[in-house]
Amino acid sequence: MFDEAFFDRGIDRRNTLSLKWDERTVMNEGGIPLWVADMDFACAPAIVEAVQARAKHACFGYSTDDPSGDEALIGFWKRRHGLAIAPEELLMLPCVVTGLKAGVRAFTKPGDGVAIFTPVYGPFHASIRLNGRRIMPVSLLRDETTGRYDMNLAGMEDALKGGAKLILLCSPHNPVSRLWTKDELTALCRLAERYDVPLICDEIHADFVFKPGVFTSVLSIPGAADRTVMLCSASKTFNIAGLLQAAAVCKNEKMRAALQAEMTAAGTMCGNIFAMAAAKAAYTACDEWLDGLVGYLDGSRALMKQLTEQYLPRAVMTPVEATFLAWLDMRAYGKTCAQIAEKCKAGGVALTGGTFFGEEGEGFMRVNFGCPRALLTEGMRRLGRIMEEE
Ligand SMILES: Cc1ncc(COP(=O)(O)O)c(C=O)c1O
């Protein structure tokens, strides 16, 4: 049922208050949005049914905790990733970014340095900056021939020596699509241990991993769990980001209490009832949809490489080991991200500019290939025309 034809069909999202499709500052009507990281596929029927069933009860008052929802998440992580989570280790969040921000506030003081590997998803930077902490950027190591990135452990050690009080990690990594290996994660955790700093690991992209890769949760690294908060969500995996619901997993009781205190201070209280219904269905009844999706995306990442070679011969695409995001080095075209974005708007395609991920992203663009292949192909054709026209 969730075969190539299902995902090829996609879903018309125009005029649905979709940030990706309906935000006119980025893209004009008729454009092809390959930017915001959600997908243009219908979500699994079990999710739609769960939301509809809840909507039939005509009262939408405050919700209480749902242990069966927690069990659903726990079962999913055990089944899909072999990770054991106990119910008391879970903390509900409105979204993953809230977890990043609350974690920064809980584990550091104003003025403290927080280390991140860059380029990285914009809200990593904002979580530190907007809370009056100092960003300590550690550039990932880039192989200029292949475009593949490596963890810069020596750079991270320098940041820790320089006083960083917390590490934020994106795993798998957005935007450079790296699936961190067990060895890399172990080495990073050893550093966190040696310098006695906590680690917040955003694992929202854990389910978008392509063979032969295998996802390793940081919580499974021996000795790491006691200083780590892992952030996860059904939102990205099952394409339900607009419902807003995520979770933090923290085995350290003191850290968990500190995180909870921040959440309480910010006024987050109960979960969104539709999101709770959707997440429970997602975690229990949608494996087949997810397997179909990952298979489809695997084909699309190969297509993405081919389209880059065909339409953007001067660009270098970073190998995609995970996520549905492709990181393109377009520096050979000699344009800034702002210039490319302007041309893209006029040319009917929207991408995410590399500078959203940090200053070393200048001249890079990120393409979201979580859409039907026909749309991706047309978007890349337009991009190629725009870039190659001069
Ligand atoms: C690494 C990463 N973390 C978090 C998010 C956003 O998650 P949420 O909507 O739950 O805040 C995204 C979305 O693109 C992401 O790529």
PDBQT file of the ligand as one rigid body, heavy atoms in Angstrom, charges set to zero:
ROOT
HETATM    1  C1  LIG A 401      17.578  18.923  13.745  1.00  0.00    +0.000 C 
HETATM    2  C2  LIG A 401      16.197  19.475  13.935  1.00  0.00    +0.000 A 
HETATM    3  N1  LIG A 401      15.737  19.654  15.167  1.00  0.00    +0.000 NA
HETATM    4  C3  LIG A 401      14.511  20.141  15.390  1.00  0.00    +0.000 A 
HETATM    5  C4  LIG A 401      13.684  20.486  14.355  1.00  0.00    +0.000 A 
HETATM    6  C5  LIG A 401      12.351  21.068  14.635  1.00  0.00    +0.000 C 
HETATM    7  O1  LIG A 401      11.646  20.262  15.505  1.00  0.00    +0.000 OA
HETATM    8  P1  LIG A 401      10.387  20.810  16.267  1.00  0.00    +0.000 P 
HETATM    9  O2  LIG A 401       9.419  21.270  15.238  1.00  0.00    +0.000 OA
HETATM   10  O3  LIG A 401       9.901  19.652  17.063  1.00  0.00    +0.000 OA
HETATM   11  O4  LIG A 401      10.889  21.921  17.130  1.00  0.00    +0.000 OA
HETATM   12  C6  LIG A 401      14.117  20.305  13.042  1.00  0.00    +0.000 A 
HETATM   13  C7  LIG A 401      13.270  20.687  11.904  1.00  0.00    +0.000 C 
HETATM   14  O5  LIG A 401      13.703  20.853  10.812  1.00  0.00    +0.000 OA
HETATM   15  C8  LIG A 401      15.403  19.781  12.829  1.00  0.00    +0.000 A 
HETATM   16  O6  LIG A 401      15.872  19.577  11.608  1.00  0.00    +0.000 OA
ENDROOT
TORSDOF 0
